[in-house]
């Protein structure tokens, strides 16, 4: 087997706080792999994230917790474990944790996310 199949020997990803009002753990975000990025978001109970847009296509995949999502001008809708939401590029988005536990979801971006993709709408 070639080196491309060896496990990544870097340290485990660490969670960090964002201005978006949630915690992020970058699971896959490497300039050498520009086609996709994957992060885990953690929103604490009672918290609503910042309204924002991204210049990339994004999917949320809810792992645990309960959320209320807003996309563009559409009505808010609830999400729970196993739910997946496709968020088109340039679409305003915001999610609230409406449960008693942390809301955890994967953020899958195509192409990969970098900070220049993010624009606050607040």
PyMOL commands that set and color helices and strands:
alter all, ss='L'
color gray80, all
select helices_A, chain A and resi 3-5+115-117
alter helices_A, ss='H'
color red, helices_A
select strands_A, chain A and resi 15-17+23-28+37-43+52-54+57-64+67-71+77-79+84-87+93-97+103-110+118-120
alter strands_A, ss='S'
color yellow, strands_A
deselect
rebuild
show_as cartoon
